[in-house]
């Protein structure tokens, strides 16, 4: 099992799985029937021993509750991180009304996340069949985030961070909105797997955590809740309250994503 084999499995799954398309049975609007959620993925591979993972335990970054890759899988050698960019139809749909999430985006947020977990489990299954151990932190019973933390505190963090893992593996750097900017932009979702299959780590082509952000301030203007500012970045509490509003209006779905569309980093690394 090598990198290209894993990437090919993912590409084929994304291309051919019906779960990557919105069926008529679940569509909340006729406009989204048959809509493709994700385009082809991009992958990065990191070492489970990368010193950056230990740094995430610092209170100023995530905190002691963050679980190191080897706390998820003691034999772990490689962290596999990937980004699934949203299809143009998803992104364009969310530009029609900058106050509330579109039907396209609501499906991408909820059905898209469900599909992402299926992809993670598909890759995990292939690794297990090949004789390797593998863990998907985001679907592991030990995973928790935000208000479902063991002590009930709302920290707006979790014991595993897809974005931080992606940064460490080499997929991209953070932006003002706290999204991660990749070669395919920021509009999409991240997944990861920890395995004892040893694969050579990719080189990070950046040094600064915000290196790809152009500080243009477009995400600040786009945010319908005023949760982002040039001076202070993103206020997670304000963002969370707005997401709660969308959950009441669009139940059982929720979302926003306005900081990921109509911005220079929507689909690429912006120029400064």
C-alpha positions in Angstrom: 0.0 0.0 0.0 1.5 3.3 -1.1 0.4 7.0 -1.3 -0.8 6.8 -4.9 -2.9 3.6 -4.2 -4.7 5.4 -1.4 -5.3 8.5 -3.4 -6.6 6.5 -6.3 -9.1 4.7 -4.0 -10.3 8.0 -2.7 -10.6 9.5 -6.2 -12.6 6.5 -7.5 -14.9 6.6 -4.4 -15.6 10.3 -4.9 -16.2 9.9 -8.6 -18.5 7.0 -8.5 -20.3 7.0 -5.1 -24.0 8.0 -5.3 -23.6 9.5 -1.9 -21.5 12.3 -3.5 -24.7 13.4 -5.3 -28.0 14.8 -4.0 -30.9 12.5 -4.7 -34.4 13.6 -5.4 -35.5 11.8 -2.2 -33.5 14.0 0.1 -33.3 17.3 -1.9 -34.7 20.3 -0.1 -35.1 22.1 -3.4 -35.5 21.0 -7.0 -32.5 23.1 -7.9 -30.1 20.7 -6.1 -31.4 17.4 -7.4 -28.4 15.5 -8.9 -25.9 18.1 -7.5 -22.4 16.8 -7.0 -21.0 17.8 -3.6 -17.2 17.3 -4.0 -14.6 17.5 -6.7 -11.3 15.5 -6.7 -9.4 15.5 -3.4 -5.9 16.7 -2.5 -3.9 14.7 0.0 -0.9 15.3 2.3 1.0 12.8 4.5 2.6 13.7 7.8 4.6 11.9 10.4 2.8 10.9 13.6 6.0 11.9 15.4 6.0 15.5 14.0 6.8 17.8 16.9 4.0 20.2 15.9 1.4 17.7 17.2 2.8 18.0 20.7 2.7 21.8 20.4 -1.1 21.6 19.8 -1.4 20.7 23.5 -0.4 24.2 24.5 -3.3 26.2 26.0 -2.7 29.0 23.5 -3.2 26.6 20.5 -5.7 23.9 21.5 -4.9 22.6 24.9 -4.1 19.5 26.9 -7.3 17.8 25.8 -5.9 17.5 22.3 -5.0 13.9 21.7 -1.6 13.3 20.0 -1.7 10.8 17.0 -0.1 8.2 19.2 -2.8 8.6 21.8 -5.3 7.6 19.1 -3.1 4.8 17.8 0.1 4.0 19.8 1.6 2.2 16.8 0.8 5.1 14.6 3.4 6.2 12.1 1.5 8.3 9.5 -1.2 10.9 9.6 -3.1 11.0 6.3 -4.9 14.3 5.7 -7.1 15.3 2.8 -9.2 18.2 1.6 -12.4 17.7 -0.4 -13.1 20.9 -2.4 -16.8 21.7 -2.9 -18.1 21.6 -6.5 -18.7 24.9 -8.2 -22.4 24.4 -8.0 -22.2 24.3 -4.2 -20.0 27.5 -4.1 -22.0 29.4 -6.6 -25.3 28.5 -4.9 -24.1 30.0 -1.7 -23.4 33.4 -3.4 -27.0 34.1 -4.3 -28.0 35.3 -0.8 -25.2 36.5 1.5 -27.5 36.6 4.6 -28.5 32.9 4.9 -27.0 29.6 3.7 -28.3 28.2 0.3 -29.9 24.8 -0.2 -26.7 23.8 -2.0 -24.5 24.7 1.0 -26.8 23.2 3.6 -26.6 19.8 1.7 -22.8 20.2 1.3 -22.5 20.8 5.0 -24.6 17.9 6.3 -24.7 15.3 3.5 -21.2 16.4 2.6 -19.9 15.6 6.0 -21.7 12.3 6.1 -20.0 11.4 2.8 -16.6 12.5 4.1 -16.9 10.1 7.0 -17.8 7.3 4.6 -14.7 8.1 2.6 -12.6 8.0 5.8 -14.0 4.6 6.7 -13.5 3.3 3.1 -9.8 4.2 3.3 -9.6 2.7 6.8 -11.2 -0.5 5.6 -8.7 -0.7 2.7 -5.8 -0.2 5.2 -7.2 -2.9 7.5 -7.6 -5.3 4.6 -3.9 -4.7 3.6 -2.9 -5.7 7.2 -2.4 -2.3 8.7 -4.0 -0.6 11.7 -5.9 2.6 11.2 -8.1 5.0 13.2 -10.4 7.8 12.0 -10.4 10.2 15.0 -13.5 12.2 13.9 -15.7 9.0 14.0 -13.9 7.3 16.9 -16.0 6.9 20.1 -13.3 8.9 22.0 -13.8 12.0 19.8 -15.6 15.1 21.3 -15.9 18.7 20.4 -17.3 22.0 21.7 -20.3 21.6 24.0 -20.1 17.8 24.2 -16.7 17.9 25.9 -16.4 15.7 29.0 -16.5 18.6 31.5 -19.2 20.5 29.7 -17.1 23.5 28.9 -17.6 25.3 25.6 -14.1 25.8 24.3 -14.8 25.8 20.5 -12.1 23.2 20.2 -12.0 19.4 20.1 -9.6 16.6 21.0 -8.7 16.3 17.4 -8.5 19.1 14.8 -8.8 18.3 11.1 -7.5 21.8 10.2 -4.5 21.7 12.4 -3.6 18.1 11.2 -3.9 19.4 7.6 -1.6 22.3 8.4 1.0 20.0 9.9 0.8 17.5 7.0 1.4 20.3 4.5 -2.1 21.0 3.0 -2.2 24.7 3.8 -2.2 27.6 6.2 -4.9 29.4 8.2 -6.8 32.5 7.1 -8.4 35.3 9.0 -11.7 33.4 9.3 -9.7 30.4 10.8 -10.4 28.3 7.7 -7.5 26.5 6.1 -6.3 27.8 2.7 -5.2 25.0 0.4 -4.1 24.9 -3.2 -7.8 24.3 -4.0 -8.8 27.1 -1.7 -10.8 27.0 1.5 -14.3 26.1 0.4 -14.6 22.4 1.3 -14.0 20.0 4.2 -11.1 18.1 5.7 -10.7 14.5 6.9 -7.8 12.4 8.3 -6.7 8.9 9.2 -3.9 7.7 11.5 -2.2 4.5 10.5 0.8 2.3 11.3 1.6 2.2 7.6 4.8 4.1 7.3 4.7 6.6 4.4 7.2 9.4 3.8 6.0 12.7 5.2 5.4 15.5 2.7 7.4 18.7 3.0 5.6 21.8 4.3 6.1 24.6 1.7 5.3 27.3 4.2 6.7 28.5 7.5 4.1 30.8 9.0 0.7 29.7 10.2 -1.1 32.5 8.2 1.3 32.5 5.2 -1.3 32.0 2.5 -3.8 34.6 3.9 -3.7 38.0 2.0 -5.4 39.9 4.8 -7.8 41.3 2.2 -10.7 41.5 4.7 -13.3 40.1 2.3 -14.4 37.4 4.7 -14.9 40.2 7.3 -17.4 41.9 4.9 -19.1 38.6 4.0 -19.8 37.4 7.5 -23.5 37.9 8.2 -23.0 37.8 12.0 -20.1 40.2 12.2 -18.0 37.4 13.8 -14.7 38.2 11.9 -12.6 41.3 12.2 -9.2 42.3 10.8 -8.0 43.2 14.4 -9.1 40.1 16.2 -9.8 37.4 13.6 -12.8 35.2 14.2 -15.0 35.2 17.4 -16.2 31.6 17.6 -19.0 32.4 20.1 -20.7 34.9 17.8 -20.3 32.5 14.8 -21.8 29.7 16.9 -24.8 31.7 17.9 -25.5 32.5 14.2 -25.2 28.8 13.3 -27.8 28.1 16.0 -30.1 30.5 14.3 -29.6 28.7 11.0 -30.3 25.3 12.7 -33.7 26.7 13.9 -34.6 28.0 10.5 -33.3 25.1 8.3 -33.8 22.2 10.7 -32.5 19.5 10.5 -29.7 21.2 8.6 -27.5 24.2 9.4 -24.5 26.0 8.0 -23.3 29.4 6.7 -19.9 29.3 4.8 -20.1 32.9 3.7 -16.4 33.4 4.7 -15.5 30.6 2.2 -17.1 32.0 -0.9 -16.8 35.3 -2.8 -13.3 35.6 -1.4 -9.9 35.4 -3.1 -9.1 32.2 -1.3 -12.3 30.4 -2.3 -10.7 28.0 -4.8 -6.9 28.8 -4.7 -4.1 30.4 -2.7 -4.6 34.1 -3.2 -1.9 36.5 -4.3 -0.8 39.1 -1.8 
